[in-house]
Amino acid sequence: MTQPSPTPQAVKRLRALGDRELLAFFNEVTSKTSRELLKVLPSVDGFRKDSAASLPKRKQALLHHFLKKGGAPKANKEHADLAYYYLWRAWAEQHLKDVEGLAAMLDAIENATAKDHPQVVADQPQAEIEALFRSLHEQSFLNNCAAETIARLLQFSPFETTDTLERLVSSAKPQVAVERDRALSALPKRLQGHEELLKSQQGDVERLSGEVARLAETVTGLVARPAPVVEEGVPTRALEAVLAELAAVRKEFETHGQAVARVSDAADGRLKAVERSVADLEALWSDTEDRAGKHTAELQQQLADIDERVGQLGQNASPAPVQTEAPSVASTPSLRVVPLEQRPDPIKALATGTEAAALLTSNYAALGLKSPGAAVFAEEVLAAVVTGRVLFLKGSFSTELARATALALAGKHVVRARVPVGFVDAATLDTDVVAALGKQDGMIGALVLERVNNAPFELLADAIADLIRDASVLVVATLADGVSTFPEQPLYLQLGPVFDADVLDWSIFPKANAVVSAGALASLDPRALSMQLSKGKAQTEELLRLLRKDRSLRNPRIERTATAFMSTLESFRTSNAPTSLQSTSYGWLWPFWRMTGLAPENIEDELDGGRIDSEDHVDTRLQLLLDLAGIRRE
């Protein structure tokens, strides 16, 4: 079957309606699921093909094809025509569901289009179209549809509105008459229901009549019973007394019956309220048990980690000396900021982001990172540096990568510091770094902060924020892996991404005698570095939805930092593989979801095996992360 394409007259009519009326018509289709609509609507950049969040954007894209002056490209036009006809037919099947044979008549139009008019858009199977609307006209007098619904179907149809069709629509039965006749047709059923109710109550009336007759016979027998001495008027008085007693009993019975009915209704209401309360308490108790179990498991794990660290420290500690004099003051480890070892190689001045990315790529290749992964990672690192000035590296080559990154961007103005276990005071970190860097001559400085998770990151976060705010300094931090380290936490992501270097494509046999080169940047402003190479716009709505997934509380600082990174990378990167959302998932979404305990099945559903929003490219880094965590489905 071939779906009819809108004729030029139909397209002109639809354009005259405007985007607001067309969008309202699209939104009236509610019987089809989101996945069925996503199969036919035009795709948009920045959203996965099956993302329900893209429905409003895709409907706008369909409107664009109809309202755009000059028309759309042929391929896009054919797809848009198919999508519009699908929505129009879905509307008809939903709002004319009582019409007999509707699907068959629509199929007849499609079959006639495929057979008689395969290539001429302007010519349509007019006989089948008129048969459809003639049938709707007849069905309106059977109260299966109304003239207003038929008129709306014709108004938004892809067909030409001929005089015959307009005459059929205008002479159909209006909505008011249809509703009135439907109400009249329902009267016999209502009368039959009342009649059946009267019949059911007739038995009760007969039973009560029998009871009254029995009481009357009893009274008559009592009156007729002979008595030795009966004064005149005694039978009459006795009968009146019995009748009065019966009336009192009946009145009391009715009073008790009403009271019982009221008590029964109140009891039913209380019982239903108790049932609802019990159900709510059961749900609350189940939720409380789940949360308590989760928190208990987390506390037990943290206690086990603390016990293990205490045991490790106890094994390494030397016996305490015997105290013979006044107790000595305990000392705490300090953070030493020292210059990074310099090589006599010349330092290259970097004027643009392209030059900086090229030097980063060269340094990463010297460390053994394969191409094209080295260039992709260099772009991501540079985007993180110019947006937040902080990035975190983890993995077996994290220290080498951090130093090579700092040398490529800051040249001779590079210092390093290694966070010792037990470090508790970072109050002077920013001033120590500025003093160690010395005079920068308008160039960018860099701090390589190694093993930041040897101490609680709350001690370092504010000092790092002060440093990058008050000085022209970038910070490349590394995360260690050992028994003395602290768990990763979302506070890292408020400053910059966390890149896992172990999932990058490393060469087993790197080039011999390869050395890293030094460069020098004078600015970290993307505009000063001419990083606006593309006019592409990042689809940040999808990123924000993913960052807020299954969370009752949002973190606006992480959202701001991640969105800035994604937008900068989108405008700087000229290739489409990987996408900016895939890169942001590597540096932000994956570590954020793992830190916050998002369910593995939800992570796999969103990452889609590494595809995210790309139809063609699978990010092997995300794929490997899913494999290492054991949550990727085949």
ABEGO torsion letter per residue (X at the ends): XBBBBBBAAAAAAAAAAEAAAAAAAAAABAABBAAAAAAABBBBBGBBAABAAAAAAAAAAAAAAAABBGEBBAAAAAAAAAAAAAAAAAAAAAAAAABBGAAAAAAAAAAAAAAABAABAABBBAAAAAAAAAAAAAAAAAGABBAAAAAAAAAABABBBBAAAAAAAAABBBAAAAAAAAAAAAAAAAAAAAAAAAAAAAAAAAAAAAAAAAAAAAAAAAAABBBABBBBGAAAAAAAAAAAAAAAAAAAAAAAAAAAAAAAAAAAAAAAAAAAAAAAAAAAAAAAAAAAAAAAAAAAAAAAAAAAAAAAAAAABBBBBBBABBBBBBBBBBBBBBBBBBBABBBBBBABAAAAAAAAAAAAAAAGBBOAAAAAAAAAAAAAAAAAGBBBBBEAAAAAAAAAAAAAAAEABBBBBBBBBGBABAAAAAAAAAAAAEBAGGBBBBBBBBGAAABBAAAAAAAAAAAAAABBBBBBBBBBBBAABBBBBAAAAAABBBBBAAABBBBABBBBGBBBBBBBBABABAAAAGABABABBBBAAAAAAAAABGBABBBAAAAAAAAAAAAAAAAABABAOBBAAAAAAAAAAAAAAAAAGBBAAAAAAAAGGGAEABAABBBAAAAAAAAAAGABBX
